[in-house]
Amino acid sequence: MTPDILNRLEKNDRDALMAGRADPGVALLVDTMVAMKPDIGAQADIVSGALLEMEVPASIAADALETVMARIDALPESRPAAQRKAASSAVSALDEIIRLPDPLREIVLEQTGSRDWKFAGPGIRSMDLDLGGDTHVQIIRLQPGQGVPLHTHGGSEYTLCLQGGFSDERGSYGPGELSVADSDVMHRPVADEDGVCLVLAVTDAGLKFTGVLGVLQRIFG
């Protein structure tokens, strides 16, 4: 199911996008979708035109990738198994980042080091991205078969599948496909069993969990 980019957005986000004043998180979401769906033609032109006014140049060292790889290669071959495993994991994580769509990859590479992956649950890691807007923007990495606990939302939630696939109570989503949820939606996204799933999540309010997690959330905030 290829999403109609503009029509999938909430009305206030769509109006803001067309007026050239979209939140940076929503703008990144749309820009990434356009990069993943090069066949959307005229719709991409409309979106790109709206984004031009808000585009902020971002710089990254030309040798950033080469520097990271050189540091990994410089590790001694006799290092302990734990260090070799860590280095291998770093290469794997870097490979996933390199394969992200252009608009998103540049931001992640720019912020890697100051904003690394953090534990977000069994088989789940997340990386927050600081874009300076009002939305919470993060990349979520799900191991095969792992899922986010059942939840609803305090506002709008956009989840763009970047790699692999996931399913919830409403359907299945693959690369380039967008899940839109709000306070009326209760769901539990679960990664497909055949590989790691990466998603870009943009929310304008927190998640609301159910069961024990919901009780803990109300107690501790």
N, C-alpha and C positions, 0 to 999 in steps of 0.2 A: 504494500500500500504506500505509494509515493505521496507524501503530504503536499497539499497546496500551501506553500509557505505562509503567505499573508493570511489566508483564511483560517489557518490553524492557530494563529496567535489570538490571545484575548483582545477584545476590542480596544481597550486603553493602550495596550502595547502596540497594536497595529496602527492606531492613530498617531502615537508618539513616533513610531518608526517612519511613517510617511511624512511626518512634519520635521524630521531630522533631529529629534530630541529624545530618541530612545535611550533607555538605560544601557550602559556599556555591556552588561551581562546579556541582555536581550539582543543587542547588536551583534555581539560575538556569536551567539547561538545562530542567528539568521545567516551571518557571514559564513559560518562553518557549514550550515546546511547547503548554502549555495555552492560552496566548494565541493561538497560531496555529491551534488546533483547537477552536473554541468549541462544536462539536457533540458533544464527548465526554461531555457530560452528567454523570452520577453520578460517573464517574471523575475529572472535574475537581474535584468537591466533596471527594472523598477526598484528592486531592493537595493542594488548597488548605488543607484542615484540617490536614494534616501540616506545611505550610509556615508556618502562622500563628505557631507557637511560635518560629520562628527568624527571622521577618521583622524586618529592621533598617531603620528609616526612613532615607531618603536625600533630601537636599535639593538643589535646583538653583535658581539664580536665575531668577525668573519671566521676565526679559527676556533670557535667554541667547541664544536664537535671533535675536531682534531686534538684539542687540548685534553678533553675528557678521555678519549681513547688512548692518548699517549700516557696519561697517568695510570690507566689500567694496565697497559703493556709494561710499564716500568715496575710493576709489582714483582718481586722475586718468585721464581718458579718453585722454590722450596718452602713457600709460605704454608702455614697449616691449612688443613682441609676446610676449616671454618672460613678462613680468609678467601680461599679459592671459591667457595660457594658464594660468599658475599660478592666477590668480583663478578662471578657469572650472573648473579641476580641483577647486579648493576647494569651489565651489558644488556640483559634481557629487557630491563625496564627502559633503558635508553632506546633500544630498538622499537619498543612500543611507542615511545614519544616521537621518534623520528617518523613513524608511519601515520601520525595524526595529520588531519587536514591542515593546510598551510596557515590559515589565520590563527588556529588554536595552537599549533606546534610552536610558532614563534613566541607566543606568550608563555607557554609552559617552559620552554628552554630558557627564556629570560628570567623566570622566577624560580627555576629549579635551584636548590641550594638554600634559598631563604624560605621556600615553602615546599617541603618534601612530603612524601606519602605518610599518612598516619593511620593507625589502626581504627577501624570503624565498626568492628564486629567480626565474628568468625568468618574467615574467607573474604573479608571486605576491607579495602583500603580506600582512602580518599585524599585528594589534594585540593586545598582551597586555592582559588585564584583571586588576587586583589586587583580589581578593575576600577575601584574608586566610586562605584555606583551604589544604588540602594538594594540591589539584589545580592543573594548569596550564590556564588558561582563556584562549582567544584567539579573535578573529574572523579568519578567513582569506578573502582576496579573490582569486579566480582569474579571470584574463582568459579569454575564450572559447577553448576548446581546450587550455588549459594544465592541467598536472597536477602533483601532488606526486610526487616520485621514489618508486619501488617501495620498500616498507618493511614491516616487521612492528612489533611493539610490546613494550615491556617490561612492560606492564600493560594496563589497560582504556582504550579510546578511544571516546568518544561524539562523533559528528559530526552536527549538526543542520543541515539545509539551510534557509537563511533566504531566499535569493533565487536565481532561476535554477535550475540543476540540475547534477548531476554523476553520473558512473558509475564503477564499479570492476569487478573481476572477479566480483563477486557480484550486481550489479544496478544499477538506476538510481534516483536519489533526486531528488525535487522539494521545493518549499517545505513545511515542516512534517514532513518525513520524516527518520527517524533511522537512521544507520548505526552499528552497534555492532561493535567489533573488539577482539581480544585477541592474545596471543602466538601463537595458532594461525592467525591470519589474515595472509596476505601479499597486499598489494594496492597499487594505484596509482590513487587517485581523480583523475579528469580532468573538467574543466568541460565542459558542453555547448557546442556551437559557436554557439548562437544568442544568447548574452548572458553578461554577467558573473555569476559565481556567488559568493555570500557564504555562509559556513558558520560556525557556532559550534562550536568543538572543545574538548572537556574531556578531559584525560588525567591519569592518576595515576602515569605513568612515561613516560620518553622513548621516542621512536621509534627503531627500529633499521633503518638503511638497508642496501641491498645494493650490490654492485659497487664502483666506485671511491669512491662516497660512504661506503660502509660501511667501507672501508679508512681513509679520512680520519677518519671518526668514531672509529674505534678508536685512531688515532694521536693525534688532537688532543682527543678527548673531546667 
